[in-house]
Every structure is written in C-alpha cells, then in structure tokens.
Amino acid sequence: MKKTFLFFVFLFSSYHFFAQQGVSFDREEFNFRHILRDGGEVKYRFNFKNQTGFLLLITKVYTDCTFFSLDWLKTSIEREGKGYVEVRVNPSGRLGEFTEKIIVYTSANQAAPTVLTVTGNISDKIPEPKIEEFIEHFGVLAENISERNKKFYIFAESLADYIMKKGKVVLQIESSMSPMPQAGYSKQIAQKRADDLQSEIVKAIGTYDLDSNSIVFEKANIITQGPAYSKKTQGSSESSKYQYVKILKK
C-alpha cells in the first residue's frame, strides 16, 4: 500500500513538474525602450507554446501596474498549440523609466506562475533609434558563450526597437576568414558563418513578433585576409583577429 501511495505521489509530482515546464514562452522579458508620452498606447504580445502534453487554459493574468491593460487567449489551448499574453501601455500622464511584472497563471502552473517583466522609459521626446554594434570573433579571440549571447541579445533588442520606430532596415553581414591551403575553403567557411548569423537575426526578430521582411539583407561581404592559415599561425591571436562576423547597418 505504501509503495502504491509513493508511486502516485511521484506520478503526480512528475506530471506537475513537466506540465509546468511545458508552458514555453518565446521570451519572458520585453523592453519597450523609449515610449513617447503623448504618442498614444503601445503594446507587445508575449507568445507561448503549450508543451505540457495536455489541454492548457490561462486561468488568470495579473499586474498591479495602473497604466497597463492586459489581454490573453481565453480559450483552451491544444497540445503544441500557441497562446499569448498581450500588454498595452498607456503612457499618458507618466514620465520616466519603469519596470513592471505580469503574473501568468495557467492550469499547469497554479503553484508557480510565470513572471513576465516589462521595462521602458516614457519621455517627451524619443531619441533617434540606434542599432548596437555586433561582432563575433572565432579562435583565440572568441568570447565565452554567455558574453557572446549577451552581446547578441543587446543587438537584437536595439534592432527590434529600430524596426518598430522606422519600419525597415537594411543590414549586411561581413564575414572574414584567414586564407586556407584548400582552394575556396576559406570562403566556404566565411559564407556559412554569414548564413548562420543571418538565420539567427531572423529568428531573434521573430521573438519580438516582428515580420522578417522588415529586414533587407544585402549580399554578405565575404573576405579572405590576414596571414595564411598554417600550423604556425593556427590558434594565434594574429590569425584569429581576421576570423570574425559583424553586422553592418547600411
């Protein structure tokens, strides 16, 4: 009897854990950056996927922020189906930076709801949007993965802000590689790195619910430069500084 009881406790705990983990938001933080005080309401939609394996229902969405209004999908969400929580910000009469929380309860996470964070700065004048620089080195000069991810996140956030305010942007990826002994191999590596980065940019913009068509990519600038790649130069900082990808706004 005891074993049976423990089995059901384990089964229930496992179900609760996997169900809770299965509420998968594209992102749990969003920065509006600059919002014009007299520019009217702005909004953002947090999208998520039901990966619990069961029908899912948003039971409650709460914030104590007085200038937020919330909307969400109120019907049941099938397995692997998608839902959303939308926040609308009314900046009228407000001024300055804010950081606010939105608490999302679902049928899978009543005991441990998802916490969404919304930040921004309400001002009388919005500065010209700026896309942050992004460059990634390979080899000796490569940064650790967390620093690299942080830099890309900052770039993607600034790119999304630019698109929201300007509508479109033209980008070009510059990809550089040291000369390799095999004919054409350097350019193949550089091209693949450029293609991978372009795909990553498109995916990142999708998490902001922006259309990928808002980005026009010029043909990648593929460069072979620096000292010839050899046993002597392999792994050296001199060779590594010519192995990079960077994003240019045109």
N, C-alpha and C positions, 0 to 999 in steps of 0.2 A: 504493500500500500504506500509506504514511504517513498519507494523508488518511483511508483507511478505519479505521486504528487510532485516529486522533484522534476520528473520528466516534463509535466505540464507547466511547471514554473519556468523551466528552461525554454520550453517551446514558446510560451507567451512572451518571455523576455527577448528571445531571438526575433520573434515577429515584430515586437515593438521597436527593437533596435534597427532592423532592416527597413521597416516601414518609415521610421523617422529619417533614416539616412537617405531614403529614396526620394524625398522632396528636394529636387535638384534645381536650384536657381542658377540662371546663367551668370548672375553676379548678385552680391548682397550689399554692395555699396555703389552709390552714384553721386558724382559731384557735378552740380549744375554750373559750377564755376561762377560766372558773373550773370546776374539777373537784373534787368532794368526795372526800377521801382514803379515807373509809370507805363511799363510795356505790356501790362496785362498778364494773365495767367500763363504759366509754363507747366509742362507735365512730362513725366517719364514713366515708362512701363517696365516693371521687373517681370521677366518671363521665367517660367519654371516648367519642369517636366516631371510627370508622375512616374517614378521608377520603383514604386513600392511593390508592384505586382498585384495591387488591389484597386478598387474604385476609391477615389480620393475626393474630399469635399473641403473647401476652405470654410471653416466654421466661424472665424472672427478675425478681423484685421483692426488693429488699434494704434492710435498715436495720440499723445497729449499735446501735440503742436496745434495751436489755434489757427494758423494760416495754411494748414494742409487740409485737403479733402482727399478721400480715398475711394477707389472703386476696385472691384475684383470680379473674377469669374464666379458666378453664384450657382452654376450647375455642377453636377458630378463630373469628375474627370476620369476618363478611362485609363487603363494601364498603358503606359507610354504616351499618354495624351499630354497636351500642353495647357497651361493656365497662366494667369497673370495677376499681378497686383499693381495698380496704377496710382501714382501720387500726383496731385495737382497742387501747385504752389501759387498762392495769391500774394504777390509782393507788395500790394498797395498799402501804404502806411508803415512799411517796415524799412529798416536800413541796417546794413552791416552783415557780418558773417553769421552763419548758423550751422549747427549740427543737430539733426533730429533722428529719432528712432521710430521705426514702424514694426509692430509686433504682429506676426502672422501665425495664427493657429489653424491647423488642419486636423482632419480626422486621424492623421497618422502621428501628429506631434503635439498633442494637447499638453503633455507634461513639460515639453521642452520646445517652445515655439521658435520659429526662425525670426531672427532680428535683422531687419534691413536698415541701413544707415544712409541718410541723405544729407549732403552738405552743399553749401553755396554761399555766395556773397551778393546781397541786394544793394545796389548802388544807383545813384542818379545818372551816372554816365558809364557805359561799358567800354573798357579799353579794347583796342584792336586785337582780335584773337591772334595768338601766336602758336605755331606748331613747334614743340620741343624737338631738339636735335636727337637723333638716334644713330649710333654707330656701334657695331659689334665686331670685335677682333677675334681671330682664331689663333690657335697655337699658344705660344708663351704669354702673349698679352691678353689672352681671353680672361674675362671676369668670371667670378663664380656665378652659378646659375641663379641664385637669389638676387644678386645685384643686377644681372642681365635682365631678369624678369621685371624688376622694379623700374629699370630704365625704360623698358618697352611699355610697361603699364602707364608711365607718365607721358610717353609719346602718344599712346593710343587715346588717352584721356584728352590731351590737347588737340589731337586730330579730330576727335568727335566734337569737341567744342567748336572748332573752326568750321566744320561742316554744318553744324546746327545754325551757326550765325551767318555763314557765307553761302551755303548751299552746295558748292562743289569745290574740289581741289585737284590740282594736277601734281602728281608725285613721280619721281624717278628714283630707281634703286641703282646705286653704284656698287659694283662688286669687283673686288680686286684679288688677284692671286699671283703668287710668285711663279716664274717660268718653271715648268716641269720638263724632264727629259722626253717624255712621250708626247708626240705631236698632238696638239689640240686638247690635251688633258687638262691643262690649267684653265682654259676657257670653259670646259665642261663643268669643272668643279665650281667655278665662279658663277656660271649660269644657274646651276642647281641651287646654290645658296641664295641667289636673287629670286628665283621662283619660289623657294620655301618661304622667304621673308614676305613676298607679295601675298602668298596664301595666308600667312599669319596676320597680316594687316587686315585683309578682307574678313577673316574670322573675328578679329577683335572688334571691328566696326559693327559686325552683326550683333554683338552682345549689347550694344547701345541702341539696338533696334533701328539702325540706320541702313539705308539702301547702299549696297556696294557700288552701284552705278554712280554714286556721288563722288567716287574717286576715279580719276582718269590716270592710268599708269602709262607713262611714256616708255618706250623700249629701254630695257635695262642697259646701263653703261658698263660693259664688261671690259676690265682692264687686266693686262698681264704686265707686271712691273716688279722691280726690285732684283735682288741677287738670284741667280739660278738656284733652284731647289736641289740640294745635294746632301750627302752625309755630313758635310762640313757646316752647311747653313741650316740643316734640319733642326728645328727646335730652338733656333736662335732668335733673339729679340729683333735683330736686323731683318730677318726673313719674315717674322710674324707681323711686323708693322705694315707690311704690304698685303696681308691677308685679312680682309675686312669686308663688311657690307655696311652701307649707310644709306639713309633716306634723305632725298633732297626735295624740297618744295620748289616747283617751277613757276 
